[in-house]
Amino acid sequence: MIQTGLIQNVHDDLLTDVSYDFYGLNFATCSLDQKIKVWLLDESTGTWSVEDEWKAHDAAISKVSWAHPEFGTILASASFDRTVKIWEQMTSAATTELQPNTSSAPQQASGGSSSRWSERAALVDARGTVRAVEFAPHHFGLKLATVSTDNHLRIYECLEQSLLTTWQLSEEVDVTSLPIASRPSSHSVAFGTPTHTNATLDGASASLVAQALQQSQPPLQARGGLGNREADGGWCISWCKERYWGEVIAAGCGISGTIKVIQISPSRRPTTLLTLDPSPAGKLLAEGNTAGAVPSESDTPTPYAVTTVAWAPSCGRSYHLIATGSRDGHVRIWKVKPAEDSDMEDDSVGSKWTASIAADFDNHRSAVGRVEWNITGTILSSAGNDGRVRLWKATIGGVWRPAGSIGVEQTEEEDASMDENPAAD
């Protein structure tokens, strides 16, 4: 059974992001009204109330992200004003003693709260609107990643964790032109059916087929001249939660319709381990068509931007799950297999990473704005422009099915679909 609650009039304008803290007792919201609000759960009544609110940027805010609590109570916010700001929650006494940026410190929140949020740093390297920000897993230190409409992925590291005022730009790369770590002769390709993950092609034979298919594809065409506009693209990032594989991040930029899995290394430039691409070439491989037949230009659909990506917690699995949502209304779940231990000694570890589509749903029938996993990576939620949050869960046989949906306005049709399509336990 799905239990829901409704909070009215959260912001004065369109809500752009919601982010829970590590413990799930607070969440932060941001909006086109340029404000951030932090909400607190009353565990005795189960109700949420505003703990703090302040004007954080000079333009619409796109994303907010919480740092791990071992670093303190810290928020990062990304905005259309091309900046990322770092905020820290301080008690009134502590804020009085230490306010390096007093001119931009927020006003006292309404409701008599004794806590305040102070701006500790502003990151201004982006040459486009900043669309996503996310702190790295805590075992990599106090780091965060951003992606902006200049198609650049930027990694920042805090050099003074006690003050949070000094952040070093450790990496800055154009996602669209990142080199591929794999050698063409040993590249592995894998694509699956919409609900199964058994179709794979490994080694040089798959590489040759993939190259032939990709070379025959026409250049990506924009939709009626809209492809170069920011409104038509998608920019998103998500860190790999597993420490064993090092700093790995999934990133999408522009209208390519693909996600790149990128390895961040202190000893060399970032490289692409794998590209998640639900293209016609991939569909041919999934169907076992290796005879050289390729889709014609007229049969090639225009790619739709990927607007959101979420890397699932591994929880002991031998593979990773990455979920994506696109402007075409599709929610896709990718099963990603990293390099085997025997291949880790080779510098071209990316050559052994493979991926397959475990599920592909278009139930939203409109652009998908957000996908997010639960804490164990077993249930996926997605939110779309249809005004509904949909849940997805795998059966015992590994087939992903709808597990229900929720919305502000329940209809008889949707209620019936929830009863008919529950996921098997």
C-alpha positions in Angstrom: 0.0 0.0 0.0 1.3 3.5 -1.0 0.8 6.2 1.6 1.0 9.8 0.4 0.8 13.3 1.9 0.4 16.7 0.2 2.2 19.9 1.2 0.4 22.9 -0.3 2.0 26.1 -1.5 5.6 25.0 -1.1 7.0 27.8 -3.2 5.8 30.9 -5.0 6.8 29.5 -8.4 7.5 26.2 -10.0 9.3 23.6 -7.8 12.5 22.4 -9.5 14.1 19.9 -7.1 13.6 18.1 -3.8 16.4 16.4 -2.0 16.4 14.4 1.3 19.2 14.5 3.7 21.1 11.3 4.8 18.7 10.5 7.7 15.5 11.3 5.8 14.4 13.7 8.6 14.9 16.9 6.5 14.5 17.7 2.9 15.4 20.8 0.9 13.4 22.3 -2.0 14.3 24.8 -4.6 12.3 26.8 -7.1 12.2 29.3 -9.9 11.5 31.8 -7.1 15.2 31.7 -6.4 14.6 30.4 -2.8 15.7 27.3 -0.9 13.5 25.9 1.8 14.6 23.3 4.4 11.8 21.2 5.8 11.8 19.3 9.1 9.8 16.1 9.9 7.8 16.0 13.1 8.1 12.3 13.9 5.3 12.4 16.4 2.7 13.6 13.9 4.3 12.7 10.6 4.0 16.3 9.3 6.5 18.5 7.6 7.2 22.2 8.5 9.5 24.8 7.1 12.6 25.1 9.3 14.5 27.7 7.2 14.0 29.6 3.9 16.1 32.1 2.1 16.8 33.7 -1.3 19.9 31.8 -2.4 20.5 33.0 -6.0 19.8 35.7 -8.5 18.1 33.4 -10.9 16.1 30.2 -10.9 17.7 27.3 -8.8 17.9 24.0 -10.7 19.2 21.5 -8.1 20.2 21.1 -4.4 22.3 18.4 -2.9 23.2 17.4 0.7 26.7 16.5 1.8 27.3 13.4 4.0 26.6 14.4 7.7 30.2 13.5 8.7 31.2 16.8 7.1 28.4 18.8 8.9 25.1 20.1 7.7 26.0 21.3 4.2 24.0 22.0 1.1 25.1 22.8 -2.4 22.8 24.6 -4.8 23.1 25.0 -8.6 21.4 27.9 -10.5 20.7 29.5 -13.8 22.9 32.4 -12.7 25.9 30.1 -13.6 27.0 29.6 -10.0 27.1 26.8 -7.5 26.9 27.9 -3.8 27.9 26.0 -0.7 25.7 26.6 2.4 26.2 25.5 6.0 23.7 25.3 8.8 25.0 27.0 11.9 23.4 27.8 15.3 22.9 31.5 16.0 25.9 31.6 18.4 28.2 29.9 15.9 27.0 32.1 13.0 27.8 35.2 15.0 31.3 34.1 15.6 32.0 32.9 12.0 30.5 34.5 9.0 33.1 34.9 6.2 30.4 35.9 3.7 28.1 38.1 5.9 26.8 40.1 3.0 25.2 37.0 1.5 24.1 35.3 4.7 20.4 34.5 4.7 18.0 36.2 6.9 16.5 34.5 10.0 14.0 31.9 8.9 10.4 32.5 9.7 8.9 30.6 12.6 11.5 31.5 15.2 14.0 28.9 14.2 17.4 29.1 16.0 19.3 27.8 13.0 20.6 29.8 10.1 22.3 28.9 6.8 25.4 30.8 5.7 27.0 31.0 2.3 30.5 29.6 2.6 31.6 29.6 -1.1 30.4 30.4 -4.6 31.8 28.4 -7.5 31.7 30.6 -10.7 33.6 28.6 -13.3 30.6 27.6 -15.4 30.1 29.3 -18.8 26.5 28.2 -19.0 23.6 27.6 -16.6 24.4 25.0 -14.0 21.8 22.2 -14.3 23.0 19.6 -11.8 25.1 19.3 -8.7 25.8 16.3 -6.5 28.2 15.6 -3.7 30.5 12.6 -4.1 30.2 9.5 -1.8 31.8 10.4 1.5 34.6 7.9 1.2 36.1 10.1 -1.5 36.2 13.2 0.7 34.3 16.4 0.5 33.9 16.6 -3.3 31.1 17.6 -5.6 30.4 17.4 -9.3 28.5 19.9 -11.5 27.4 19.9 -15.1 26.3 22.9 -17.0 24.9 23.8 -20.4 28.4 24.4 -21.7 28.6 20.6 -21.6 31.4 20.6 -19.1 31.7 18.3 -16.1 33.5 19.9 -13.2 34.8 18.2 -10.0 35.5 20.4 -7.0 37.3 19.4 -3.8 37.1 21.3 -0.5 40.6 22.1 0.8 39.5 23.5 4.1 36.7 21.4 5.5 36.6 23.3 8.8 35.7 26.6 7.0 34.3 25.4 3.6 35.5 28.5 1.9 38.3 27.1 -0.3 37.3 24.8 -3.2 39.7 23.6 -5.8 38.6 22.8 -9.4 40.3 19.5 -9.7 38.7 18.4 -13.1 37.0 20.2 -15.9 36.2 18.2 -19.0 33.9 18.5 -22.0 31.6 15.5 -21.7 30.8 15.5 -25.4 34.5 15.1 -26.4 35.8 12.8 -23.7 38.1 10.0 -25.0 37.0 6.4 -24.8 39.2 4.3 -22.6 38.7 1.1 -24.6 40.7 -0.1 -27.6 38.5 -0.7 -30.7 39.9 -4.3 -31.0 38.7 -5.3 -27.5 35.5 -3.3 -27.0 32.5 -5.1 -25.5 29.0 -4.3 -26.4 25.8 -5.5 -24.8 22.2 -4.7 -25.3 19.1 -6.3 -23.9 15.4 -6.6 -24.5 13.0 -4.2 -22.6 12.6 -6.5 -19.7 15.5 -9.0 -19.8 19.3 -8.7 -19.7 20.5 -11.9 -21.4 21.4 -10.6 -24.9 25.1 -9.9 -25.0 27.8 -9.7 -27.6 31.4 -9.7 -26.3 34.8 -9.2 -27.8 36.1 -8.1 -31.2 33.1 -9.5 -33.2 30.7 -7.3 -31.3 33.1 -4.3 -31.7 33.2 -4.7 -35.5 29.4 -4.9 -35.7 28.9 -1.9 -33.5 31.5 0.1 -35.4 29.8 -0.7 -38.7 26.4 0.2 -37.4 27.6 3.5 -35.9 29.6 4.5 -39.0 26.5 4.1 -41.1 24.4 6.3 -38.9 23.7 9.9 -40.1 24.8 12.8 -37.9 22.3 13.7 -35.2 19.7 16.1 -36.4 18.0 18.7 -34.2 14.2 18.7 -34.0 13.1 21.5 -36.2 15.9 23.8 -35.2 15.2 23.4 -31.5 18.1 21.1 -30.7 20.6 23.8 -29.9 18.3 25.5 -27.4 18.8 24.9 -23.7 15.1 24.1 -23.4 15.5 21.1 -25.7 18.5 19.5 -23.9 19.2 17.6 -20.8 22.1 17.8 -18.3 22.4 15.3 -15.5 24.9 13.5 -13.3 25.0 10.7 -10.7 27.9 9.2 -8.8 28.7 5.5 -8.5 28.0 4.6 -4.8 30.5 1.7 -4.8 34.0 2.6 -3.4 35.8 -0.4 -5.0 35.6 1.0 -8.6 37.0 4.4 -7.7 35.5 7.7 -8.7 33.0 6.9 -11.4 30.2 9.2 -12.5 27.4 8.9 -15.1 26.8 12.1 -17.0 24.5 13.3 -19.8 24.7 16.5 -21.8 22.7 18.1 -24.6 20.4 16.3 -27.0 22.5 13.2 -27.8 20.2 10.9 -25.8 23.1 9.1 -24.3 24.8 8.8 -20.9 28.6 8.5 -20.5 30.1 6.5 -17.6 33.2 8.4 -16.8 36.2 7.4 -14.7 37.8 10.1 -12.6 41.5 9.4 -11.8 44.1 11.6 -10.0 46.8 10.2 -12.2 45.3 10.8 -15.6 42.6 12.7 -17.5 39.0 11.5 -17.1 38.0 8.9 -19.7 34.8 7.3 -20.9 34.4 3.7 -19.7 31.0 3.1 -21.4 28.3 5.0 -23.3 24.7 4.0 -22.6 23.0 4.5 -26.0 19.5 3.2 -26.7 20.0 3.7 -30.5 18.7 1.7 -33.4 22.2 0.1 -33.6 21.7 -1.2 -30.2 18.2 -2.6 -31.1 19.7 -4.4 -34.0 22.3 -6.0 -31.8 19.7 -7.0 -29.3 17.7 -8.7 -32.0 20.7 -10.6 -33.1 21.0 -8.8 -36.5 24.7 -9.0 -37.2 24.5 -9.5 -40.9 25.3 -5.9 -41.7 21.8 -4.6 -42.1 21.6 -1.1 -40.8 18.6 1.3 -40.4 18.2 3.9 -43.1 18.2 7.6 -42.4 14.4 7.8 -42.7 14.1 5.0 -40.1 16.4 6.6 -37.6 14.4 8.3 -34.9 15.6 11.7 -33.6 17.3 11.3 -30.2 15.6 12.8 -27.2 17.7 14.3 -24.4 18.2 12.4 -21.2 17.0 14.7 -18.4 17.8 12.6 -15.3 20.1 9.7 -14.3 20.4 7.8 -11.0 23.0 5.3 -10.1 21.6 2.6 -7.7 23.3 1.5 -4.5 24.9 -1.8 -5.2 24.0 -3.7 -2.0 26.2 -6.6 -2.9 25.3 -7.1 -6.5 27.9 -8.1 -9.0 26.6 -5.5 -11.4 25.3 -2.0 -11.3 21.9 -0.5 -12.1 21.6 2.9 -13.7 18.2 4.5 -14.4 17.6 7.2 -16.9 14.6 9.4 -17.8 14.2 11.2 -21.2 12.2 13.8 -22.8 10.5 11.2 -24.9 8.8 9.8 -21.8 11.0 6.7 -21.5 12.3 5.4 -18.2 15.2 2.9 -18.8 17.0 0.7 -16.4 20.5 -0.3 -17.5 22.4 -3.3 -16.1 26.1 -2.4 -16.1 28.8 -5.0 -15.6 32.3 -3.6 -14.7 35.6 -5.1 -15.7 36.5 -8.5 -14.2 39.2 -8.6 -11.6 41.6 -10.3 -14.1 41.2 -7.2 -16.3 41.8 -4.6 -13.7 45.6 -4.9 -14.3 45.2 -3.7 -17.8 45.2 0.0 -18.3 42.2 -0.3 -20.7 39.8 -1.4 -17.9 37.1 0.5 -19.7 37.3 -1.9 -22.6 35.7 -4.6 -20.4 32.7 -2.6 -19.1 29.4 -3.7 -20.7 25.8 -2.7 -20.4 22.3 -3.9 -21.3 18.8 -2.5 -21.1 17.0 -4.3 -18.3 13.8 -2.4 -18.7 12.3 0.3 -20.9 8.9 1.9 -20.0 7.0 4.7 -21.6 4.1 4.9 -19.2 4.6 8.6 -18.5 3.9 9.4 -22.1 5.5 12.8 -21.5 8.9 14.1 -20.5 10.5 12.4 -17.4 11.9 14.9 -14.9 13.4 12.7 -12.2 14.3 9.1 -11.5 15.5 8.0 -8.0 16.3 4.7 -6.3 15.4 3.6 -2.8 18.2 3.0 -0.3 18.7 -0.7 -1.4 18.5 -0.1 -5.1 15.5 -2.4 -5.5 12.7 0.0 -6.2 12.9 2.9 -8.7 10.6 5.9 -8.7 10.1 8.3 -11.6 8.3 11.6 -12.0 7.0 12.9 -15.3 5.1 15.7 -16.8 2.0 13.6 -16.6 1.8 14.7 -13.0 2.5 11.2 -11.6 5.2 9.5 -9.6 5.5 5.9 -10.8 7.2 3.0 -9.0 9.1 0.1 -10.6 10.2 -3.1 -9.1 11.8 -6.3 -10.3 10.1 -9.7 -9.9 11.9 -12.8 -8.6 12.8 -13.7 -12.3 14.5 -10.3 -12.8 11.7 -8.8 -14.9 10.9 -5.2 -14.1 7.2 -4.3 -13.6 5.2 -1.3 -12.5 4.6 -1.3 -8.8 2.0 1.5 -8.7 1.7 5.2 -9.2 0.7 8.2 -7.2 -0.5 11.7 -8.1 -2.3 14.7 -6.8 -5.4 13.7 -8.8 -6.3 10.0 -8.7 -8.4 8.7 -11.6 -10.3 5.5 -11.8 -8.1 4.3 -14.6 -4.9 4.9 -12.7 -6.3 3.3 -9.5 -7.2 0.2 -11.5 -3.7 0.0 -13.1 -2.2 0.1 -9.6 -4.3 -2.9 -8.6 -3.6 -4.9 -11.8 0.1 -4.3 -12.1 1.7 -4.7 -8.7 5.3 -5.9 -8.6 5.7 -9.5 -7.3 7.4 -9.7 -4.0 
